[in-house]
Amino acid sequence: MLRWSITFFVVALVAAVFGFAGIAGAAAGIAKILFFVFLILFALSLVFGRSAVA
């Protein structure tokens, strides 16, 4: 999931350099959503992963 977030961020940067504002904004929005989903899933896996061991 983090890899997809980074990929969309790079796409947004490249699109911004070439002047495609709509594509850059959409790709940046998708990257932001994927990054926050990654953080939430990572935090949940840390919490529930520890409770399963103990």
SENU-460543 format. One record per residue (C-alpha): residue number from 1; residue in three letters; y, x, z. Coordinates in steps of 0.02 Angstrom, whole numbers, m for minus. Layout:
<sites>
   num   residuo    north     east       up
   NUM       ALA        Y        X        Z
...
</sites>
This chain:
<sites>
   num   residuo    north     east       up
     1       MET        0        0        0
     2       LEU      118      143       38
     3       ARG       77      219     m132
     4       TRP      130       57     m219
     5       SER      291       54     m119
     6       ILE      333      232     m171
     7       THR      289      192     m352
     8       PHE      407       44     m358
     9       PHE      543      148     m275
    10       VAL      526      282     m410
    11       VAL      530      148     m545
    12       ALA      689       80     m466
    13       LEU      769      252     m466
    14       VAL      724      285     m648
    15       ALA      787      114     m701
    16       ALA      949      141     m606
    17       VAL      977      309     m692
    18       PHE      956      228     m863
    19       GLY     1069       82     m818
    20       PHE      944      m60     m804
    21       ALA     1021     m141     m650
    22       GLY      911     m297     m650
    23       ILE      749     m201     m660
    24       ALA      809      m74     m531
    25       GLY      855     m212     m409
    26       ALA      691     m303     m432
    27       ALA      587     m145     m412
    28       ALA      685      m94     m257
    29       GLY      657     m266     m182
    30       ILE      471     m258     m214
    31       ALA      464      m82     m142
    32       LYS      554     m140       15
    33       ILE      436     m288       39
    34       LEU      281     m180       13
    35       PHE      346      m49      135
    36       PHE      373     m177      273
    37       VAL      202     m254      241
    38       PHE      128      m79      255
    39       LEU      218      m50      421
    40       ILE      157     m215      492
    41       LEU      m23     m185      439
    42       PHE      m15       m7      506
    43       ALA       48      m66      675
    44       LEU      m84     m203      683
    45       SER     m222      m79      641
    46       LEU     m162       36      780
    47       VAL     m159     m103      909
    48       PHE     m323     m186      864
    49       GLY     m410      m23      823
    50       ARG     m380       42      998
    51       SER     m433     m119     1085
    52       ALA     m599     m120      992
    53       VAL     m642       54     1056
    54       ALA     m595       22     1238
</sites>
